[in-house]
Amino acid sequence: MNAPNIMGMGEGIGMTILWGNIIITLVAGLLGIAVVVLGIIGLISFARKNK
């Protein structure tokens, strides 16, 4: 009876770690995109001010 519970816990922890990694990757990706977009907007506004 105990073995299936232990396996279930192991799988649950594994899934939690997996989802944690996926969420971290998505957040990092979104932050990266935001930084790039802000950088491009900054460059465009900077170029427009100089003209």
CHARMM internal coordinates of N, CA and C (Angstrom, degrees):
IC EDIT
DIST 1 N 1 CA 1.4678
DIST 1 CA 1 C 1.5284
ANGL 1 N 1 CA 1 C 111.84
DIST 1 C 2 N 1.3287
ANGL 1 CA 1 C 2 N 116.23
DIHE 1 N 1 CA 1 C 2 N -33.38
DIST 2 N 2 CA 1.4730
ANGL 1 C 2 N 2 CA 119.65
DIHE 1 CA 1 C 2 N 2 CA -176.05
DIST 2 CA 2 C 1.5335
ANGL 2 N 2 CA 2 C 112.60
DIHE 1 C 2 N 2 CA 2 C -74.23
DIST 2 C 3 N 1.3258
ANGL 2 CA 2 C 3 N 117.79
DIHE 2 N 2 CA 2 C 3 N -35.24
DIST 3 N 3 CA 1.4690
ANGL 2 C 3 N 3 CA 121.96
DIHE 2 CA 2 C 3 N 3 CA -175.80
DIST 3 CA 3 C 1.5367
ANGL 3 N 3 CA 3 C 112.24
DIHE 2 C 3 N 3 CA 3 C -56.59
DIST 3 C 4 N 1.3491
ANGL 3 CA 3 C 4 N 119.57
DIHE 3 N 3 CA 3 C 4 N -49.24
DIST 4 N 4 CA 1.4732
ANGL 3 C 4 N 4 CA 119.07
DIHE 3 CA 3 C 4 N 4 CA -179.59
DIST 4 CA 4 C 1.5316
ANGL 4 N 4 CA 4 C 112.50
DIHE 3 C 4 N 4 CA 4 C -60.24
DIST 4 C 5 N 1.3386
ANGL 4 CA 4 C 5 N 117.06
DIHE 4 N 4 CA 4 C 5 N -38.21
DIST 5 N 5 CA 1.4713
ANGL 4 C 5 N 5 CA 120.70
DIHE 4 CA 4 C 5 N 5 CA 178.88
DIST 5 CA 5 C 1.5279
ANGL 5 N 5 CA 5 C 110.78
DIHE 4 C 5 N 5 CA 5 C -61.90
DIST 5 C 6 N 1.3283
ANGL 5 CA 5 C 6 N 116.45
DIHE 5 N 5 CA 5 C 6 N -44.30
DIST 6 N 6 CA 1.4672
ANGL 5 C 6 N 6 CA 121.97
DIHE 5 CA 5 C 6 N 6 CA 179.76
DIST 6 CA 6 C 1.5376
ANGL 6 N 6 CA 6 C 109.11
DIHE 5 C 6 N 6 CA 6 C -62.38
DIST 6 C 7 N 1.3374
ANGL 6 CA 6 C 7 N 116.02
DIHE 6 N 6 CA 6 C 7 N -44.76
DIST 7 N 7 CA 1.4701
ANGL 6 C 7 N 7 CA 120.78
DIHE 6 CA 6 C 7 N 7 CA 178.29
DIST 7 CA 7 C 1.5271
ANGL 7 N 7 CA 7 C 110.22
DIHE 6 C 7 N 7 CA 7 C -60.62
DIST 7 C 8 N 1.3352
ANGL 7 CA 7 C 8 N 115.91
DIHE 7 N 7 CA 7 C 8 N -44.41
DIST 8 N 8 CA 1.4645
ANGL 7 C 8 N 8 CA 121.00
DIHE 7 CA 7 C 8 N 8 CA 179.43
DIST 8 CA 8 C 1.5231
ANGL 8 N 8 CA 8 C 110.56
DIHE 7 C 8 N 8 CA 8 C -59.55
DIST 8 C 9 N 1.3332
ANGL 8 CA 8 C 9 N 116.62
DIHE 8 N 8 CA 8 C 9 N -44.96
DIST 9 N 9 CA 1.4704
ANGL 8 C 9 N 9 CA 120.80
DIHE 8 CA 8 C 9 N 9 CA 178.48
DIST 9 CA 9 C 1.5223
ANGL 9 N 9 CA 9 C 110.60
DIHE 8 C 9 N 9 CA 9 C -61.18
DIST 9 C 10 N 1.3301
ANGL 9 CA 9 C 10 N 116.75
DIHE 9 N 9 CA 9 C 10 N -45.01
DIST 10 N 10 CA 1.4637
ANGL 9 C 10 N 10 CA 121.73
DIHE 9 CA 9 C 10 N 10 CA 179.59
DIST 10 CA 10 C 1.5172
ANGL 10 N 10 CA 10 C 111.03
DIHE 9 C 10 N 10 CA 10 C -59.19
DIST 10 C 11 N 1.3354
ANGL 10 CA 10 C 11 N 116.54
DIHE 10 N 10 CA 10 C 11 N -45.53
DIST 11 N 11 CA 1.4628
ANGL 10 C 11 N 11 CA 121.05
DIHE 10 CA 10 C 11 N 11 CA 179.81
DIST 11 CA 11 C 1.5249
ANGL 11 N 11 CA 11 C 110.18
DIHE 10 C 11 N 11 CA 11 C -64.47
DIST 11 C 12 N 1.3578
ANGL 11 CA 11 C 12 N 116.14
DIHE 11 N 11 CA 11 C 12 N -41.45
DIST 12 N 12 CA 1.4606
ANGL 11 C 12 N 12 CA 120.67
DIHE 11 CA 11 C 12 N 12 CA 179.30
DIST 12 CA 12 C 1.5156
ANGL 12 N 12 CA 12 C 111.25
DIHE 11 C 12 N 12 CA 12 C -60.59
DIST 12 C 13 N 1.3308
ANGL 12 CA 12 C 13 N 116.83
DIHE 12 N 12 CA 12 C 13 N -46.09
DIST 13 N 13 CA 1.4681
ANGL 12 C 13 N 13 CA 121.53
DIHE 12 CA 12 C 13 N 13 CA 179.11
DIST 13 CA 13 C 1.5307
ANGL 13 N 13 CA 13 C 109.62
DIHE 12 C 13 N 13 CA 13 C -63.28
DIST 13 C 14 N 1.3280
ANGL 13 CA 13 C 14 N 116.14
DIHE 13 N 13 CA 13 C 14 N -43.41
DIST 14 N 14 CA 1.4696
ANGL 13 C 14 N 14 CA 120.71
DIHE 13 CA 13 C 14 N 14 CA 178.97
DIST 14 CA 14 C 1.5173
ANGL 14 N 14 CA 14 C 110.99
DIHE 13 C 14 N 14 CA 14 C -59.46
DIST 14 C 15 N 1.3339
ANGL 14 CA 14 C 15 N 116.88
DIHE 14 N 14 CA 14 C 15 N -44.79
DIST 15 N 15 CA 1.4639
ANGL 14 C 15 N 15 CA 121.38
DIHE 14 CA 14 C 15 N 15 CA 179.55
DIST 15 CA 15 C 1.5263
ANGL 15 N 15 CA 15 C 110.55
DIHE 14 C 15 N 15 CA 15 C -64.29
DIST 15 C 16 N 1.3356
ANGL 15 CA 15 C 16 N 116.25
DIHE 15 N 15 CA 15 C 16 N -41.46
DIST 16 N 16 CA 1.4745
ANGL 15 C 16 N 16 CA 120.82
DIHE 15 CA 15 C 16 N 16 CA 179.83
DIST 16 CA 16 C 1.5259
ANGL 16 N 16 CA 16 C 109.94
DIHE 15 C 16 N 16 CA 16 C -60.84
DIST 16 C 17 N 1.3337
ANGL 16 CA 16 C 17 N 116.60
DIHE 16 N 16 CA 16 C 17 N -45.47
DIST 17 N 17 CA 1.4744
ANGL 16 C 17 N 17 CA 121.47
DIHE 16 CA 16 C 17 N 17 CA 178.79
DIST 17 CA 17 C 1.5291
ANGL 17 N 17 CA 17 C 109.36
DIHE 16 C 17 N 17 CA 17 C -62.40
DIST 17 C 18 N 1.3437
ANGL 17 CA 17 C 18 N 115.92
DIHE 17 N 17 CA 17 C 18 N -43.77
DIST 18 N 18 CA 1.4714
ANGL 17 C 18 N 18 CA 121.00
DIHE 17 CA 17 C 18 N 18 CA -179.57
DIST 18 CA 18 C 1.5214
ANGL 18 N 18 CA 18 C 110.02
DIHE 17 C 18 N 18 CA 18 C -60.14
DIST 18 C 19 N 1.3453
ANGL 18 CA 18 C 19 N 117.01
DIHE 18 N 18 CA 18 C 19 N -50.11
DIST 19 N 19 CA 1.4729
ANGL 18 C 19 N 19 CA 120.93
DIHE 18 CA 18 C 19 N 19 CA 179.73
DIST 19 CA 19 C 1.5175
ANGL 19 N 19 CA 19 C 110.57
DIHE 18 C 19 N 19 CA 19 C -63.26
DIST 19 C 20 N 1.3485
ANGL 19 CA 19 C 20 N 117.19
DIHE 19 N 19 CA 19 C 20 N -37.96
DIST 20 N 20 CA 1.4669
ANGL 19 C 20 N 20 CA 121.02
DIHE 19 CA 19 C 20 N 20 CA 176.82
DIST 20 CA 20 C 1.5167
ANGL 20 N 20 CA 20 C 110.49
DIHE 19 C 20 N 20 CA 20 C -58.81
DIST 20 C 21 N 1.3307
ANGL 20 CA 20 C 21 N 116.84
DIHE 20 N 20 CA 20 C 21 N -45.17
DIST 21 N 21 CA 1.4686
ANGL 20 C 21 N 21 CA 121.47
DIHE 20 CA 20 C 21 N 21 CA 178.93
DIST 21 CA 21 C 1.5223
ANGL 21 N 21 CA 21 C 111.29
DIHE 20 C 21 N 21 CA 21 C -63.82
DIST 21 C 22 N 1.3440
ANGL 21 CA 21 C 22 N 116.58
DIHE 21 N 21 CA 21 C 22 N -41.62
DIST 22 N 22 CA 1.4708
ANGL 21 C 22 N 22 CA 121.03
DIHE 21 CA 21 C 22 N 22 CA 179.68
DIST 22 CA 22 C 1.5216
ANGL 22 N 22 CA 22 C 109.92
DIHE 21 C 22 N 22 CA 22 C -63.17
DIST 22 C 23 N 1.3429
ANGL 22 CA 22 C 23 N 116.80
DIHE 22 N 22 CA 22 C 23 N -45.81
DIST 23 N 23 CA 1.4704
ANGL 22 C 23 N 23 CA 121.62
DIHE 22 CA 22 C 23 N 23 CA -179.54
DIST 23 CA 23 C 1.5309
ANGL 23 N 23 CA 23 C 110.05
DIHE 22 C 23 N 23 CA 23 C -62.84
DIST 23 C 24 N 1.3425
ANGL 23 CA 23 C 24 N 116.76
DIHE 23 N 23 CA 23 C 24 N -45.46
DIST 24 N 24 CA 1.4782
ANGL 23 C 24 N 24 CA 121.28
DIHE 23 CA 23 C 24 N 24 CA 178.98
DIST 24 CA 24 C 1.5233
ANGL 24 N 24 CA 24 C 110.18
DIHE 23 C 24 N 24 CA 24 C -59.81
DIST 24 C 25 N 1.3430
ANGL 24 CA 24 C 25 N 116.38
DIHE 24 N 24 CA 24 C 25 N -43.61
DIST 25 N 25 CA 1.4767
ANGL 24 C 25 N 25 CA 121.25
DIHE 24 CA 24 C 25 N 25 CA 179.40
DIST 25 CA 25 C 1.5191
ANGL 25 N 25 CA 25 C 110.70
DIHE 24 C 25 N 25 CA 25 C -62.24
DIST 25 C 26 N 1.3452
ANGL 25 CA 25 C 26 N 116.90
DIHE 25 N 25 CA 25 C 26 N -44.71
DIST 26 N 26 CA 1.4687
ANGL 25 C 26 N 26 CA 121.33
DIHE 25 CA 25 C 26 N 26 CA 179.92
DIST 26 CA 26 C 1.5266
ANGL 26 N 26 CA 26 C 110.31
DIHE 25 C 26 N 26 CA 26 C -63.24
DIST 26 C 27 N 1.3323
ANGL 26 CA 26 C 27 N 116.91
DIHE 26 N 26 CA 26 C 27 N -45.69
DIST 27 N 27 CA 1.4722
ANGL 26 C 27 N 27 CA 121.55
DIHE 26 CA 26 C 27 N 27 CA -179.65
DIST 27 CA 27 C 1.5298
ANGL 27 N 27 CA 27 C 109.90
DIHE 26 C 27 N 27 CA 27 C -62.19
DIST 27 C 28 N 1.3363
ANGL 27 CA 27 C 28 N 116.79
DIHE 27 N 27 CA 27 C 28 N -45.43
DIST 28 N 28 CA 1.4662
ANGL 27 C 28 N 28 CA 121.25
DIHE 27 CA 27 C 28 N 28 CA 179.31
DIST 28 CA 28 C 1.5283
ANGL 28 N 28 CA 28 C 110.17
DIHE 27 C 28 N 28 CA 28 C -61.64
DIST 28 C 29 N 1.3311
ANGL 28 CA 28 C 29 N 116.49
DIHE 28 N 28 CA 28 C 29 N -41.65
DIST 29 N 29 CA 1.4691
ANGL 28 C 29 N 29 CA 121.68
DIHE 28 CA 28 C 29 N 29 CA 178.59
DIST 29 CA 29 C 1.5222
ANGL 29 N 29 CA 29 C 111.14
DIHE 28 C 29 N 29 CA 29 C -62.80
DIST 29 C 30 N 1.3348
ANGL 29 CA 29 C 30 N 115.95
DIHE 29 N 29 CA 29 C 30 N -45.87
DIST 30 N 30 CA 1.4700
ANGL 29 C 30 N 30 CA 120.61
DIHE 29 CA 29 C 30 N 30 CA 179.71
DIST 30 CA 30 C 1.5255
ANGL 30 N 30 CA 30 C 110.72
DIHE 29 C 30 N 30 CA 30 C -63.49
DIST 30 C 31 N 1.3432
ANGL 30 CA 30 C 31 N 116.77
DIHE 30 N 30 CA 30 C 31 N -41.52
DIST 31 N 31 CA 1.4715
ANGL 30 C 31 N 31 CA 120.81
DIHE 30 CA 30 C 31 N 31 CA 177.84
DIST 31 CA 31 C 1.5251
ANGL 31 N 31 CA 31 C 110.10
DIHE 30 C 31 N 31 CA 31 C -62.78
DIST 31 C 32 N 1.3177
ANGL 31 CA 31 C 32 N 116.66
DIHE 31 N 31 CA 31 C 32 N -42.55
DIST 32 N 32 CA 1.4666
ANGL 31 C 32 N 32 CA 121.71
DIHE 31 CA 31 C 32 N 32 CA 178.34
DIST 32 CA 32 C 1.5233
ANGL 32 N 32 CA 32 C 111.25
DIHE 31 C 32 N 32 CA 32 C -60.45
DIST 32 C 33 N 1.3448
ANGL 32 CA 32 C 33 N 116.18
DIHE 32 N 32 CA 32 C 33 N -45.90
DIST 33 N 33 CA 1.4707
ANGL 32 C 33 N 33 CA 121.29
DIHE 32 CA 32 C 33 N 33 CA 178.71
DIST 33 CA 33 C 1.5244
ANGL 33 N 33 CA 33 C 109.71
DIHE 32 C 33 N 33 CA 33 C -62.28
DIST 33 C 34 N 1.3470
ANGL 33 CA 33 C 34 N 117.08
DIHE 33 N 33 CA 33 C 34 N -44.43
DIST 34 N 34 CA 1.4667
ANGL 33 C 34 N 34 CA 122.05
DIHE 33 CA 33 C 34 N 34 CA -179.79
DIST 34 CA 34 C 1.5290
ANGL 34 N 34 CA 34 C 110.32
DIHE 33 C 34 N 34 CA 34 C -59.62
DIST 34 C 35 N 1.3280
ANGL 34 CA 34 C 35 N 116.72
DIHE 34 N 34 CA 34 C 35 N -44.11
DIST 35 N 35 CA 1.4724
ANGL 34 C 35 N 35 CA 121.55
DIHE 34 CA 34 C 35 N 35 CA 179.82
DIST 35 CA 35 C 1.5263
ANGL 35 N 35 CA 35 C 110.25
DIHE 34 C 35 N 35 CA 35 C -62.14
DIST 35 C 36 N 1.3425
ANGL 35 CA 35 C 36 N 116.68
DIHE 35 N 35 CA 35 C 36 N -44.51
DIST 36 N 36 CA 1.4712
ANGL 35 C 36 N 36 CA 121.29
DIHE 35 CA 35 C 36 N 36 CA 179.96
DIST 36 CA 36 C 1.5244
ANGL 36 N 36 CA 36 C 110.17
DIHE 35 C 36 N 36 CA 36 C -63.20
DIST 36 C 37 N 1.3439
ANGL 36 CA 36 C 37 N 116.90
DIHE 36 N 36 CA 36 C 37 N -46.68
DIST 37 N 37 CA 1.4704
ANGL 36 C 37 N 37 CA 121.68
DIHE 36 CA 36 C 37 N 37 CA -179.68
DIST 37 CA 37 C 1.5225
ANGL 37 N 37 CA 37 C 110.33
DIHE 36 C 37 N 37 CA 37 C -61.06
DIST 37 C 38 N 1.3398
ANGL 37 CA 37 C 38 N 116.86
DIHE 37 N 37 CA 37 C 38 N -46.53
DIST 38 N 38 CA 1.4717
ANGL 37 C 38 N 38 CA 121.04
DIHE 37 CA 37 C 38 N 38 CA 178.87
DIST 38 CA 38 C 1.5262
ANGL 38 N 38 CA 38 C 110.32
DIHE 37 C 38 N 38 CA 38 C -62.31
DIST 38 C 39 N 1.3240
ANGL 38 CA 38 C 39 N 116.97
DIHE 38 N 38 CA 38 C 39 N -39.67
DIST 39 N 39 CA 1.4660
ANGL 38 C 39 N 39 CA 121.17
DIHE 38 CA 38 C 39 N 39 CA 178.26
DIST 39 CA 39 C 1.5158
ANGL 39 N 39 CA 39 C 111.47
DIHE 38 C 39 N 39 CA 39 C -62.71
DIST 39 C 40 N 1.3411
ANGL 39 CA 39 C 40 N 117.30
DIHE 39 N 39 CA 39 C 40 N -43.89
DIST 40 N 40 CA 1.4723
ANGL 39 C 40 N 40 CA 122.03
DIHE 39 CA 39 C 40 N 40 CA 179.12
DIST 40 CA 40 C 1.5338
ANGL 40 N 40 CA 40 C 109.70
DIHE 39 C 40 N 40 CA 40 C -63.92
DIST 40 C 41 N 1.3511
ANGL 40 CA 40 C 41 N 116.31
DIHE 40 N 40 CA 40 C 41 N -45.91
DIST 41 N 41 CA 1.4785
ANGL 40 C 41 N 41 CA 120.80
DIHE 40 CA 40 C 41 N 41 CA 179.13
DIST 41 CA 41 C 1.5312
ANGL 41 N 41 CA 41 C 109.46
DIHE 40 C 41 N 41 CA 41 C -60.41
DIST 41 C 42 N 1.3251
ANGL 41 CA 41 C 42 N 116.10
DIHE 41 N 41 CA 41 C 42 N -42.96
DIST 42 N 42 CA 1.4634
ANGL 41 C 42 N 42 CA 121.12
DIHE 41 CA 41 C 42 N 42 CA 178.45
DIST 42 CA 42 C 1.5109
ANGL 42 N 42 CA 42 C 111.82
DIHE 41 C 42 N 42 CA 42 C -60.91
DIST 42 C 43 N 1.3183
ANGL 42 CA 42 C 43 N 117.83
DIHE 42 N 42 CA 42 C 43 N -43.95
DIST 43 N 43 CA 1.4608
ANGL 42 C 43 N 43 CA 122.79
DIHE 42 CA 42 C 43 N 43 CA 179.67
DIST 43 CA 43 C 1.5211
ANGL 43 N 43 CA 43 C 110.48
DIHE 42 C 43 N 43 CA 43 C -64.47
DIST 43 C 44 N 1.3504
ANGL 43 CA 43 C 44 N 117.16
DIHE 43 N 43 CA 43 C 44 N -42.76
DIST 44 N 44 CA 1.4695
ANGL 43 C 44 N 44 CA 121.80
DIHE 43 CA 43 C 44 N 44 CA -179.51
DIST 44 CA 44 C 1.5275
ANGL 44 N 44 CA 44 C 109.91
DIHE 43 C 44 N 44 CA 44 C -63.85
DIST 44 C 45 N 1.3581
ANGL 44 CA 44 C 45 N 116.29
DIHE 44 N 44 CA 44 C 45 N -47.61
DIST 45 N 45 CA 1.4769
ANGL 44 C 45 N 45 CA 120.23
DIHE 44 CA 44 C 45 N 45 CA -179.54
DIST 45 CA 45 C 1.5396
ANGL 45 N 45 CA 45 C 109.71
DIHE 44 C 45 N 45 CA 45 C -63.62
DIST 45 C 46 N 1.3325
ANGL 45 CA 45 C 46 N 116.26
DIHE 45 N 45 CA 45 C 46 N -39.31
DIST 46 N 46 CA 1.4752
ANGL 45 C 46 N 46 CA 121.71
DIHE 45 CA 45 C 46 N 46 CA 179.23
DIST 46 CA 46 C 1.5225
ANGL 46 N 46 CA 46 C 109.88
DIHE 45 C 46 N 46 CA 46 C -62.89
DIST 46 C 47 N 1.3509
ANGL 46 CA 46 C 47 N 116.62
DIHE 46 N 46 CA 46 C 47 N -44.76
DIST 47 N 47 CA 1.4683
ANGL 46 C 47 N 47 CA 122.08
DIHE 46 CA 46 C 47 N 47 CA 179.46
DIST 47 CA 47 C 1.5228
ANGL 47 N 47 CA 47 C 110.64
DIHE 46 C 47 N 47 CA 47 C -63.84
DIST 47 C 48 N 1.3418
ANGL 47 CA 47 C 48 N 116.89
DIHE 47 N 47 CA 47 C 48 N -40.47
DIST 48 N 48 CA 1.4656
ANGL 47 C 48 N 48 CA 121.03
DIHE 47 CA 47 C 48 N 48 CA -179.76
DIST 48 CA 48 C 1.5299
ANGL 48 N 48 CA 48 C 111.58
DIHE 47 C 48 N 48 CA 48 C -65.55
DIST 48 C 49 N 1.3475
ANGL 48 CA 48 C 49 N 115.98
DIHE 48 N 48 CA 48 C 49 N -38.63
DIST 49 N 49 CA 1.4726
ANGL 48 C 49 N 49 CA 120.43
DIHE 48 CA 48 C 49 N 49 CA 179.33
DIST 49 CA 49 C 1.5283
ANGL 49 N 49 CA 49 C 110.93
DIHE 48 C 49 N 49 CA 49 C -64.48
DIST 49 C 50 N 1.3302
ANGL 49 CA 49 C 50 N 116.92
DIHE 49 N 49 CA 49 C 50 N -36.46
DIST 50 N 50 CA 1.4678
ANGL 49 C 50 N 50 CA 121.36
DIHE 49 CA 49 C 50 N 50 CA -177.83
DIST 50 CA 50 C 1.5157
ANGL 50 N 50 CA 50 C 113.10
DIHE 49 C 50 N 50 CA 50 C -73.29
DIST 50 C 51 N 1.3452
ANGL 50 CA 50 C 51 N 117.33
DIHE 50 N 50 CA 50 C 51 N -25.15
DIST 51 N 51 CA 1.4744
ANGL 50 C 51 N 51 CA 119.92
DIHE 50 CA 50 C 51 N 51 CA -176.48
DIST 51 CA 51 C 1.5265
ANGL 51 N 51 CA 51 C 111.85
DIHE 50 C 51 N 51 CA 51 C -70.71
END
COOR INIT
IC SEED 1 N 1 CA 1 C
IC BUILD
